[in-house]
Amino acid sequence: MPIEPTIVRFKHDLKTDMGITLLANSITLTPGTITIDADRNEYIVHAVSSKTAQDLLSGDMQARVKEIEGGTKEMSKQHG
């Protein structure tokens, strides 16, 4: 695996402390990434490779957290 340590910053549109914390923890639990800082506007993340950073910037994880944060009916149907 090529190692290319990088730090990325990205904005988010999460609304709650729970959502911001959940995404920060999810990022840190992902192999090769550590959340350095998270606030109401953006995240700063260390990634071990550029591929890991690009995967993070795709927004998939953020979309999942946003769905949990909003408690949509679709999620309720999927999980229960």
One Martini backbone bead per residue (centre of mass of N, CA, C, O) as a GRO file, in nm:
protein
   80
    1MET     BB    1   0.094   0.038   0.026
    2PRO     BB    2   0.073   0.361  -0.032
    3ILE     BB    3   0.234   0.630   0.134
    4GLU     BB    4   0.045   0.958   0.174
    5PRO     BB    5   0.045   1.185   0.374
    6THR     BB    6  -0.252   1.375   0.473
    7ILE     BB    7  -0.436   1.685   0.486
    8VAL     BB    8  -0.784   1.750   0.538
    9ARG     BB    9  -1.044   1.975   0.438
   10PHE     BB   10  -1.400   1.999   0.532
   11LYS     BB   11  -1.715   2.059   0.480
   12HIS     BB   12  -2.038   2.081   0.647
   13ASP     BB   13  -2.414   2.004   0.722
   14LEU     BB   14  -2.435   1.959   1.008
   15LYS     BB   15  -2.649   2.029   1.308
   16THR     BB   16  -2.533   1.839   1.533
   17ASP     BB   17  -2.336   1.720   1.775
   18MET     BB   18  -2.388   1.424   1.716
   19GLY     BB   19  -2.313   1.430   1.414
   20ILE     BB   20  -2.026   1.541   1.440
   21THR     BB   21  -1.923   1.314   1.629
   22LEU     BB   22  -1.994   1.068   1.457
   23LEU     BB   23  -1.812   1.141   1.218
   24ALA     BB   24  -1.545   1.166   1.368
   25ASN     BB   25  -1.546   0.871   1.473
   26SER     BB   26  -1.574   0.728   1.200
   27ILE     BB   27  -1.311   0.827   1.084
   28THR     BB   28  -1.121   0.715   1.311
   29LEU     BB   29  -1.220   0.408   1.256
   30THR     BB   30  -1.085   0.441   0.996
   31PRO     BB   31  -0.845   0.321   0.830
   32GLY     BB   32  -0.602   0.587   0.802
   33THR     BB   33  -0.765   0.778   1.011
   34ILE     BB   34  -0.779   1.117   1.165
   35THR     BB   35  -0.931   1.331   1.375
   36ILE     BB   36  -0.831   1.652   1.462
   37ASP     BB   37  -1.094   1.833   1.377
   38ALA     BB   38  -1.420   1.962   1.499
   39ASP     BB   39  -1.690   2.162   1.380
   40ARG     BB   40  -1.954   2.357   1.256
   41ASN     BB   41  -1.785   2.367   0.959
   42GLU     BB   42  -1.529   2.158   1.003
   43TYR     BB   43  -1.275   1.931   0.900
   44ILE     BB   44  -0.975   1.766   1.025
   45VAL     BB   45  -0.770   1.526   0.842
   46HIS     BB   46  -0.580   1.237   0.866
   47ALA     BB   47  -0.416   1.067   0.597
   48VAL     BB   48  -0.225   0.797   0.463
   49SER     BB   49  -0.374   0.860   0.184
   50SER     BB   50  -0.515   0.979  -0.102
   51LYS     BB   51  -0.741   0.769  -0.121
   52THR     BB   52  -0.855   0.808   0.159
   53ALA     BB   53  -0.921   1.106   0.120
   54GLN     BB   54  -1.113   1.074  -0.125
   55ASP     BB   55  -1.319   0.893   0.014
   56LEU     BB   56  -1.396   1.107   0.223
   57LEU     BB   57  -1.481   1.335   0.001
   58SER     BB   58  -1.738   1.192  -0.124
   59GLY     BB   59  -1.977   1.180   0.127
   60ASP     BB   60  -2.098   0.910   0.231
   61MET     BB   61  -2.068   0.929   0.539
   62GLN     BB   62  -2.218   1.199   0.574
   63ALA     BB   63  -2.492   1.097   0.464
   64ARG     BB   64  -2.541   0.886   0.684
   65VAL     BB   65  -2.537   1.080   0.923
   66LYS     BB   66  -2.763   1.267   0.824
   67GLU     BB   67  -2.980   1.050   0.838
   68ILE     BB   68  -2.958   1.002   1.140
   69GLU     BB   69  -2.997   1.295   1.233
   70GLY     BB   70  -3.293   1.312   1.090
   71GLY     BB   71  -3.469   1.056   1.112
   72THR     BB   72  -3.576   0.909   0.879
   73LYS     BB   73  -3.807   0.697   0.747
   74GLU     BB   74  -3.618   0.521   0.581
   75MET     BB   75  -3.448   0.425   0.820
   76SER     BB   76  -3.675   0.293   0.981
   77LYS     BB   77  -3.740   0.080   0.764
   78GLN     BB   78  -3.451  -0.054   0.754
   79HIS     BB   79  -3.443  -0.086   1.104
   80GLY     BB   80  -3.770  -0.180   1.186
   0.00000   0.00000   0.00000
